[in-house]
Amino acid sequence: MTTSPPAVQARDLMKTYPGDVRALDGMGVTVAAGTVFGLLGPNGAGKSTTVKILTTLARPDSGTAVVAGHDALRHPDRVRRAIGVVAQRSGADPVATGRENLLLQGRLYGVRGADLNRRADELLARFDLAEAGKRQVRTYSGGMQRRLDVALGLMHRPEVLFLDEPTTGLDPEARTAMWEEIGRLAGDEGLTILLTTHYLEEADRLAERIAIVDRGRVVAEGTPDELKGELHGDAVHVELREAPDAVDGTLIRTALAEFAGVREVALDGRRLSARADDGPAAVPHVLTALEQQGVAVASVTVARPSLDDVYLRYAGRRFADADAAPEAAVPAPVPANTSGAAR
Amino acid sequence: MSTTINQTWFMTQRQLTAILRQPAYLVITLIQPVIWLFLFGSLFRRVVELPGFGAGSYLDYLVPGVVVMSAVSSNMWAGMGTLEEIERGTLNRFLTTPVSRAALMNANVVQQGISTGIQSVVIVLLGKIGGADYPGGVAGLLILVLASIVLGTVFGAFSNALGMLVRQRESIIGINTFLLLPLTFLSSAFMAPGLMPSWMRHVADFNPVNWALVAGRSAMSADPDWGDVLSRGGALLALAAAAVWLSTRTFRSYQKSV
């Protein structure tokens, strides 16, 4: 649809840290200009390393990275002028005030004079730090500090903004506030945002496109809906009033399987489950068919697949498990027996 | 070029503001030399009576010793600040901006130089209040202060390099506590070279702390030996240049490990 070149394009990135820790293993990512793109994965999957390479902090062993039209490996200086970075760790000077932090940041990009002051005040107001801007950053709450970090990243009006785990460590209230703020940023004209997160919910809510990262490469990519759609539909669970006998059971399964878009019909005692392309649309048909068979229904639930299901499918393990064992996420191929879990 | 100078100034300003806003730190760095000055001054008051010491009052002799020792002890902690900036993510934040890498390093050197200069001047003034006599006049004192700044640069740069390489507070603390007293006592800081055991005197010839003392004391005397001042001062400058070069190199190795 868009004809403008991508804001970020990385290909075949490889990076091994001392001690043979393979952080990236063929990582590639393309972000269209003006969109919000999410890199989703557990700790140790390679998201932060990717961001460090794209923001010119680190160099890959091999591969290419073009950011805002500039080669990040050959012309890191040009990339630096075009990007804003909000790293995982704050990086604000705790002894300086919020405003002083912003002013210094602007000066490093060559913003001067009246424009410098105007921009700092504008960002302080926008991030609800107008009063706090006069205080030293060490007095800030976690949420305030994070908002200042984002303001620092925006000080020179970048084309591409990198947000590395923007809400990690924030309490739920501050997290919601930050989500709203990022949502508003996404509306800014022309700003491209690359966001990393290990919160499924966050990627689902903020990003237009998501790449699922596991063991240093992208294992799946698409819009949140596409990714969930690839699981082939919603799960429809029906609880029957009483367990049908074997003959009725066969009849029920046959009757349901006739509907287009309904499959994997399974009956286990009183619990009937199926997959449907469009769960809510399938429910009336399912209920009618059951009524015609004379089967009474106790309850019906439709579950949309979550990104957790998507992650399980592509990475071969539950997201929470992968996150709990970041060390295990780096080396070693997938043990053969876990692949059976990804149906 | 002018950008680098501007940026160096912005970054230096940031560091100086940070120091001024931590009064406890300021007070400690100024009180410590006072303690050295008056503790050693009282303890060793009568060593000048030893034949061959060659100074009128021990305080006269002690002031350059304390100036130089304080320059070493305050600069050798520079790596702690660098480490903190690394851990907090501040260094990485600056590295993703277009700020010149030279400006980042130079700011450390300039800030440390200014701090050491102020500290040295304060010690000289305290000595004066205590009754010390400086026959070499302002020129001599200026050379002492310059020598302590250059010596401080050597230790500051090494400390920064160490902080970036080992990234461990314990290593910096260990090395500093190990080095400070031997380096001070293997020099003419508190004892006239003529009264030192001869092996110590030979070791002291290779001790940069002693170079600063020889240059400073000679310039402060009524009849300076400018050859001594130039040779020791030149050696110090060369060493400082090497140390800054080394710390800039380790800066690059840090970036590789990010």
Interface residues (C-beta under 8 A of the other chain):
Chain A: Y17 P18 K52 T55 T56 L57 A58 R59 D77 R80 R81 I83 V85 A87 Q88 R89 S90 G91 A92 D93 P94 V95 A96 E100 L104 Q105 R107 L108 Y109 G110 Q136 L152
Chain B: T3 N6 Q7 F10 R14 T17 A18 R21 Q22 E87 R88 G89 T90 N92 R93 F94 L95 T96 T97 P98 V99 Q255 K256 S257 V258
